[in-house]
């Protein structure tokens, strides 16, 4: 066998293993850090629809308004993790056309999870890598009862608030309906790649039996939905 043939064989073998290596690298799953959407200067505006029930006191209130979350700055927290200061604003056009400062939250991200502190309560919003049906305790960093968060849908195209997103991951945080229909608790969040939270729903209601209709009707609780409106940098 001449030298030219030997060289050709080694070149072919090298290309074969190189292709195999590239193929493995392409198939390697990404952790999903980009779903946290943490970029300094970025803001997201949500349309919020909320209903509050207190039927014993003849109160049923519905409200529509907007919330804005703006990532003001980035810093390193006491644990050495990347942390972000998040400023929240509210606009209720029925009261004023201006954004009104509400509260300051913060978030941190590391190689294993994305945490967000809301009203001084720390939640583990996402865990990495993102995997279908993966379960974790979203309240592991606070003193609340354990809730089994779960990835119930990952990396799926979805339209939210008339806006199409290429990749959305859904976290069902709590889903419980009492067997005799006297209570309904449902908490869910959806995250879009490179943007962050784009949808949130909170249903936490109790029901009582209505003898007149013969059915269970809502007595107390809340039903709140956040829907993505727009985002940008400022």
C-alpha positions as CSV (number, residue, x, y, z in Angstrom):
1,X,0.0,0.0,0.0
2,X,1.5,3.3,-1.0
3,X,1.8,6.3,1.2
4,X,-0.9,8.2,-0.6
5,X,-3.5,5.5,0.2
6,X,-2.4,5.3,3.8
7,X,-2.8,9.1,4.2
8,X,-6.2,8.9,2.5
9,X,-7.4,6.2,5.0
10,X,-6.3,8.2,8.0
11,X,-8.0,11.3,6.6
12,X,-11.3,9.4,6.2
13,X,-11.1,7.9,9.7
14,X,-10.4,11.4,11.1
15,X,-13.3,12.9,9.4
16,X,-15.6,10.1,10.6
17,X,-14.7,10.6,14.2
18,X,-14.8,14.3,13.8
19,X,-18.4,14.1,12.5
20,X,-19.4,11.8,15.3
21,X,-18.0,14.2,17.8
22,X,-19.8,17.1,16.2
23,X,-23.0,15.1,16.1
24,X,-22.7,14.3,19.8
25,X,-22.1,18.0,20.6
26,X,-25.2,19.0,18.6
27,X,-27.4,16.5,20.5
28,X,-26.1,17.6,23.9
29,X,-29.0,19.3,25.8
30,X,-28.7,22.9,26.8
31,X,-29.3,23.8,30.4
32,X,-31.9,26.4,29.7
33,X,-30.4,29.4,31.5
34,X,-31.9,31.7,28.8
35,X,-35.4,31.1,30.0
36,X,-34.7,33.3,33.0
37,X,-34.4,36.2,30.6
38,X,-32.0,38.1,32.9
39,X,-30.6,41.1,30.9
40,X,-29.9,44.4,32.6
41,X,-32.1,47.1,31.2
42,X,-34.8,44.7,29.9
43,X,-38.4,45.2,30.8
44,X,-41.6,43.1,30.3
45,X,-45.1,44.5,30.4
46,X,-48.0,42.3,31.4
47,X,-51.7,42.7,31.1
48,X,-53.3,41.6,34.3
49,X,-56.9,40.4,34.8
50,X,-57.9,39.7,38.4
51,X,-61.0,38.7,40.2
52,X,-61.4,38.7,44.0
53,X,-64.3,36.8,45.6
54,X,-65.8,37.3,49.1
55,X,-69.4,36.2,48.5
56,X,-70.4,36.1,52.2
57,X,-69.8,39.9,52.2
58,X,-71.3,40.4,48.8
59,X,-68.0,41.3,47.3
60,X,-66.8,40.3,43.8
61,X,-64.2,42.7,42.4
62,X,-62.7,42.5,38.9
63,X,-59.6,44.6,37.9
64,X,-57.7,45.1,34.7
65,X,-54.3,46.8,34.8
66,X,-50.7,46.5,33.6
67,X,-47.5,45.5,35.5
68,X,-44.0,46.3,34.3
69,X,-40.9,44.4,35.6
70,X,-37.6,46.2,34.8
71,X,-34.2,44.7,35.5
72,X,-32.4,47.7,36.8
73,X,-29.0,46.4,37.7
74,X,-26.7,43.4,38.3
75,X,-24.6,42.6,41.2
76,X,-22.9,39.7,43.1
77,X,-24.8,38.5,46.2
78,X,-23.3,37.3,49.5
79,X,-23.2,33.7,48.1
80,X,-21.2,34.8,45.1
81,X,-24.0,34.3,42.6
82,X,-25.1,36.7,39.9
83,X,-28.0,38.7,41.2
84,X,-30.4,41.2,39.6
85,X,-32.4,44.0,41.0
86,X,-35.9,44.0,39.6
87,X,-38.2,47.1,39.9
88,X,-41.9,46.6,39.5
89,X,-44.4,49.3,38.3
90,X,-48.2,49.3,38.0
91,X,-50.4,51.3,35.6
92,X,-54.1,51.4,36.0
93,X,-55.4,53.7,33.3
94,X,-58.7,54.1,35.1
95,X,-56.8,55.9,37.8
96,X,-53.7,57.4,36.0
97,X,-51.9,57.1,32.7
98,X,-48.5,56.9,34.5
99,X,-46.5,54.0,35.7
100,X,-46.4,54.0,39.5
101,X,-43.5,52.4,41.4
102,X,-44.7,49.4,43.4
103,X,-41.9,47.3,44.9
104,X,-38.3,46.0,44.4
105,X,-37.7,42.3,43.9
106,X,-34.5,40.5,43.1
107,X,-33.4,37.3,41.3
108,X,-30.3,35.1,41.3
109,X,-29.1,32.4,38.9
110,X,-26.5,29.7,39.1
111,X,-25.7,26.5,37.3
112,X,-28.4,24.6,39.1
113,X,-31.4,27.0,39.4
114,X,-33.1,30.3,38.9
115,X,-34.4,31.9,42.1
116,X,-36.7,34.9,42.5
117,X,-37.4,36.8,45.7
118,X,-41.0,38.1,45.7
119,X,-42.2,40.2,48.6
120,X,-39.2,38.8,50.7
121,X,-40.1,35.2,49.9
122,X,-37.5,33.2,47.8
123,X,-38.8,30.8,45.2
124,X,-36.9,28.3,43.0
125,X,-38.6,29.2,39.7
126,X,-36.5,27.0,37.4
127,X,-34.0,24.2,37.8
128,X,-31.3,23.2,35.2
129,X,-31.1,21.4,33.0
130,X,-34.7,21.7,31.9
131,X,-36.2,18.3,31.4
132,X,-39.8,17.1,30.7
133,X,-41.6,16.1,33.9
134,X,-38.7,17.1,36.1
135,X,-40.0,17.8,39.6
136,X,-38.5,20.0,42.4
137,X,-39.6,21.8,45.6
138,X,-40.2,25.4,44.6
139,X,-40.4,26.3,48.3
140,X,-37.1,24.7,49.3
141,X,-35.6,28.2,50.0
142,X,-38.4,29.5,52.1
143,X,-40.5,28.4,55.1
144,X,-43.7,27.6,53.2
145,X,-45.1,24.1,52.7
146,X,-43.4,22.1,50.0
147,X,-44.8,22.5,46.5
148,X,-43.7,20.1,43.7
149,X,-43.0,22.3,40.7
150,X,-43.0,20.3,37.5
151,X,-41.9,21.0,33.8
152,X,-45.2,20.0,32.2
153,X,-44.2,21.3,28.7
154,X,-40.8,22.3,27.4
155,X,-39.4,24.0,24.4
156,X,-42.7,24.3,22.6
157,X,-43.9,27.0,20.2
158,X,-46.8,28.9,21.7
159,X,-48.8,32.1,21.1
160,X,-49.4,34.2,24.3
161,X,-51.3,37.4,24.2
162,X,-51.4,37.3,20.4
163,X,-47.5,37.1,20.4
164,X,-45.9,33.9,18.9
165,X,-42.9,32.5,20.7
166,X,-40.6,29.9,19.3
167,X,-39.8,28.2,22.5
168,X,-41.9,28.2,25.7
169,X,-41.4,26.1,28.8
170,X,-44.3,25.6,31.3
171,X,-43.9,25.1,35.0
172,X,-47.0,23.9,36.8
173,X,-46.3,24.9,40.4
174,X,-49.4,23.5,42.1
175,X,-52.5,21.8,40.8
176,X,-55.0,20.5,43.3
177,X,-58.7,20.2,43.2
178,X,-60.6,18.9,46.2
179,X,-62.4,15.7,45.5
180,X,-65.7,17.2,46.6
181,X,-65.1,20.4,44.6
182,X,-64.9,22.7,47.6
183,X,-61.4,24.0,46.8
184,X,-59.4,24.7,43.6
185,X,-55.7,25.7,43.6
186,X,-53.8,26.1,40.4
187,X,-50.5,27.9,40.0
188,X,-48.7,28.0,36.7
189,X,-45.9,30.0,34.9
190,X,-44.7,30.0,31.4
191,X,-41.2,31.2,30.3
192,X,-40.1,32.1,26.8
193,X,-36.5,31.5,25.7
194,X,-34.4,34.7,25.9
195,X,-37.3,36.7,27.3
196,X,-38.4,35.3,30.6
197,X,-41.8,35.0,32.2
198,X,-44.6,35.5,29.7
199,X,-47.6,34.1,31.4
200,X,-48.7,33.4,35.0
201,X,-52.0,32.1,36.4
202,X,-53.1,31.9,40.0
203,X,-56.4,30.3,40.9
204,X,-57.0,29.9,44.6
205,X,-60.7,29.6,45.5
206,X,-63.0,27.9,47.9
207,X,-66.6,26.8,47.0
208,X,-69.8,26.2,48.9
209,X,-72.8,24.2,48.0
210,X,-75.7,26.3,46.8
211,X,-79.0,24.6,47.7
212,X,-81.0,26.7,45.2
213,X,-78.9,25.7,42.1
214,X,-77.8,22.4,43.5
215,X,-74.2,23.1,42.6
216,X,-71.0,24.3,44.2
217,X,-70.3,28.0,43.7
218,X,-67.3,30.1,44.4
219,X,-67.4,31.6,47.8
220,X,-63.9,33.2,48.4
221,X,-60.6,33.5,46.7
222,X,-58.7,34.9,43.8
223,X,-58.3,34.3,40.1
224,X,-55.4,36.2,38.5
225,X,-53.8,36.0,35.1
226,X,-50.7,37.8,33.8
227,X,-50.3,37.8,30.0
228,X,-47.3,39.1,28.1
229,X,-47.9,42.4,26.3
230,X,-44.5,43.6,25.2
231,X,-40.8,43.9,26.2
232,X,-37.8,46.0,25.4
233,X,-34.7,47.7,26.7
234,X,-34.3,51.0,28.5
